[in-house]
């Protein structure tokens, strides 16, 4: 019985794989090339991107060259896209984090609207979504006056936006990368 169940899972996976585009198949094949060491290196760097490769190598009992080669491979695969500096915006005077749900006049206007949104520096994340909103934004502002001006003068002035709903964040309780390595690995 276990054999039949496992075989059906393999068949279902292969059928799903056959329906993928050539580019999607290539990406899936590359992701399957990741081993435990790749996931460990990624996990360490996602938590501390400034950690030197030599320190990672010592933690994982491999050479610094191995970590360097693995990171180069992960970059070539498109898994690692770069590194960012994590800055505390409140210490720079930006005290308001808000989420803005955008309702579009017509869904076909998405590309035109998002091109305009990309020009607004206070927008730090933008998502094309299902559900109530067509677009969901995360914005960082100095204060409520700055937020009000952002909404009325920049966002709501964009052609194609029907209306918006704004949520102000009171606290960010969780900010973490995905978990690639379980505790027992």
C-alpha positions as CSV (number, residue, x, y, z in Angstrom):
1,X,0.0,0.0,0.0
2,X,2.9,2.4,0.9
3,X,4.5,1.7,-2.5
4,X,1.2,2.6,-4.4
5,X,0.9,5.8,-2.3
6,X,4.5,6.9,-3.0
7,X,4.1,6.0,-6.7
8,X,1.0,8.1,-7.0
9,X,2.9,11.0,-5.4
10,X,5.7,10.6,-7.9
11,X,3.3,10.4,-10.8
12,X,1.4,13.5,-9.7
13,X,4.7,15.4,-9.3
14,X,5.9,14.3,-12.7
15,X,2.6,15.3,-14.3
16,X,2.8,18.7,-12.7
17,X,6.4,19.0,-13.8
18,X,5.3,18.3,-17.5
19,X,2.9,21.2,-17.4
20,X,5.7,23.7,-16.5
21,X,7.3,26.0,-19.0
22,X,10.9,25.2,-19.9
23,X,12.1,28.1,-17.7
24,X,10.1,26.9,-14.7
25,X,11.5,23.4,-15.2
26,X,15.0,24.7,-15.2
27,X,14.4,26.7,-12.0
28,X,12.8,23.6,-10.3
29,X,15.8,21.4,-11.4
30,X,18.2,24.0,-10.0
31,X,16.3,24.3,-6.7
32,X,16.5,20.5,-6.3
33,X,20.3,20.8,-6.6
34,X,20.4,22.6,-3.2
35,X,21.8,20.4,-0.5
36,X,22.0,20.7,3.2
37,X,25.2,22.8,3.1
38,X,23.6,25.3,0.6
39,X,20.6,25.7,2.9
40,X,22.8,26.1,6.0
41,X,24.9,28.8,4.3
42,X,21.7,30.6,3.2
43,X,20.1,30.4,6.7
44,X,23.2,31.9,8.3
45,X,23.5,34.7,5.8
46,X,19.7,35.5,5.9
47,X,20.1,36.1,9.6
48,X,23.4,38.0,9.4
49,X,24.4,39.1,5.9
50,X,27.6,40.7,7.2
51,X,29.0,37.4,8.5
52,X,32.4,36.7,6.7
53,X,32.6,33.6,4.7
54,X,35.5,32.4,6.8
55,X,33.3,32.5,10.0
56,X,30.5,30.6,8.1
57,X,33.1,28.0,7.1
58,X,34.2,27.5,10.6
59,X,30.6,27.1,11.8
60,X,29.9,24.5,9.2
61,X,33.3,22.8,9.2
62,X,34.2,23.5,5.6
63,X,36.7,25.8,3.9
64,X,36.1,29.4,3.2
65,X,36.6,28.6,-0.5
66,X,33.7,26.1,-0.3
67,X,31.4,28.8,1.0
68,X,32.5,31.3,-1.7
69,X,31.9,28.7,-4.5
70,X,28.5,27.8,-3.1
71,X,27.5,31.4,-2.8
72,X,28.6,32.1,-6.4
73,X,26.5,29.1,-7.5
74,X,23.5,30.4,-5.6
75,X,23.9,33.8,-7.2
76,X,24.1,32.3,-10.7
77,X,21.0,30.2,-10.0
78,X,19.1,33.5,-9.1
79,X,18.4,32.3,-5.5
80,X,20.7,35.0,-4.0
81,X,19.8,38.3,-5.6
82,X,21.9,40.6,-3.5
83,X,22.3,41.9,0.1
84,X,20.7,44.8,1.9
85,X,21.4,46.9,4.8
86,X,18.7,46.7,7.5
87,X,18.1,50.2,8.9
88,X,15.9,51.2,11.8
89,X,13.7,53.8,10.0
90,X,12.4,55.2,13.3
91,X,15.9,56.3,14.3
92,X,16.0,58.2,11.0
93,X,12.7,60.1,11.9
94,X,10.3,57.8,10.0
95,X,7.8,56.9,12.7
96,X,4.8,55.7,10.7
97,X,4.6,52.4,8.9
98,X,1.4,51.9,7.0
99,X,-0.3,49.4,4.7
100,X,-2.4,50.8,1.9
101,X,-4.9,48.7,0.0
102,X,-5.6,50.0,-3.5
103,X,-8.7,49.5,-5.5
104,X,-8.2,50.0,-9.2
105,X,-10.8,51.4,-11.6
106,X,-10.0,48.5,-14.0
107,X,-7.7,45.6,-13.4
108,X,-6.0,46.1,-16.8
109,X,-4.6,49.4,-15.4
110,X,-2.3,47.6,-13.0
111,X,0.9,48.1,-15.1
112,X,0.2,51.8,-15.6
113,X,-0.6,52.3,-11.9
114,X,2.4,50.3,-10.6
115,X,4.8,52.2,-12.9
116,X,3.6,55.4,-11.1
117,X,3.8,53.9,-7.7
118,X,7.4,52.8,-8.3
119,X,8.3,56.6,-8.5
120,X,7.1,57.2,-4.9
121,X,10.1,56.8,-2.5
122,X,7.9,56.2,0.6
123,X,6.6,52.9,-0.9
124,X,8.9,50.2,0.3
125,X,6.9,47.1,-0.8
126,X,4.1,46.6,-3.4
127,X,2.2,43.5,-4.1
128,X,-0.3,42.6,-6.8
129,X,-2.9,40.7,-4.8
130,X,-6.1,38.7,-4.9
131,X,-9.0,39.5,-2.5
132,X,-10.3,43.0,-1.7
133,X,-7.4,45.0,-3.0
134,X,-5.7,44.9,-6.4
135,X,-2.5,46.3,-5.0
136,X,-1.2,46.3,-1.4
137,X,1.5,48.7,-0.3
138,X,3.8,49.1,2.6
139,X,4.8,52.7,3.1
140,X,7.1,54.5,5.6
141,X,6.4,58.1,6.6
142,X,7.8,60.6,9.1
143,X,4.4,61.3,10.7
144,X,0.7,61.3,10.1
145,X,0.9,64.6,8.2
146,X,3.5,63.1,5.8
147,X,1.2,60.1,5.4
148,X,-1.8,62.2,4.6
149,X,0.1,64.2,2.0
150,X,1.4,60.9,0.5
151,X,-2.1,59.6,0.2
152,X,-3.8,62.7,-1.2
153,X,-1.1,64.2,-3.3
154,X,0.8,61.2,-4.6
155,X,-1.1,57.9,-4.4
156,X,-4.7,58.9,-4.8
157,X,-3.7,61.3,-7.6
158,X,-2.6,58.4,-9.8
159,X,-4.9,57.8,-12.8
160,X,-6.6,54.4,-12.4
161,X,-6.8,54.3,-8.6
162,X,-10.4,54.2,-7.6
163,X,-9.9,54.4,-3.8
164,X,-7.6,53.3,-1.0
165,X,-7.8,51.9,2.5
166,X,-5.0,52.6,5.0
167,X,-3.9,50.6,8.0
168,X,-1.4,52.1,10.4
169,X,1.0,49.6,12.0
170,X,1.3,50.0,15.8
171,X,4.2,47.5,16.1
172,X,6.1,45.1,14.0
173,X,6.1,41.9,16.0
174,X,7.8,39.5,13.6
175,X,10.4,40.3,11.0
176,X,12.4,37.2,9.9
177,X,13.6,35.3,6.9
178,X,12.1,31.9,5.9
179,X,13.4,28.8,7.6
180,X,15.5,26.6,5.3
181,X,17.1,24.4,7.9
182,X,15.2,22.6,10.6
183,X,16.6,22.3,14.1
184,X,17.5,18.6,13.5
185,X,19.6,19.3,10.4
